[in-house]
Amino acid sequence: NLNSKQVTFSKRQNGLLKKAKELSILCDAEVGVIIFSSSGKVYQWSSTSIEYTLSRYSKGMEEDHSQEHPFDEQQVEGYIYIDILFA
């Protein structure tokens, strides 16, 4: 049922964002969350600006690449995803 999925998505999204905020506050960590709904809507939250957080992530990935460390599959997918967001 579509309505049931939307309600579940909303509840889970709120729970995830609450945990991200707690992690940021309790651990003094920079946290960013981007969520794409099945309808194509984008939701985001960051303890700083999402652009700053993505920029830091992208820079870190470039530094890893310059040190010739092999990427695992998840890192490569994340790096490609960051490039798409900044395009």
Secondary structure by P-SEA (a helix, b strand, c coil): caaaaaaaaaaaaaaaaaaaaaaaaccccbbbbbbbcccccccccccccaaaaaaaaaaaaaaaaaacccccaaaaaaaaaaaaaac
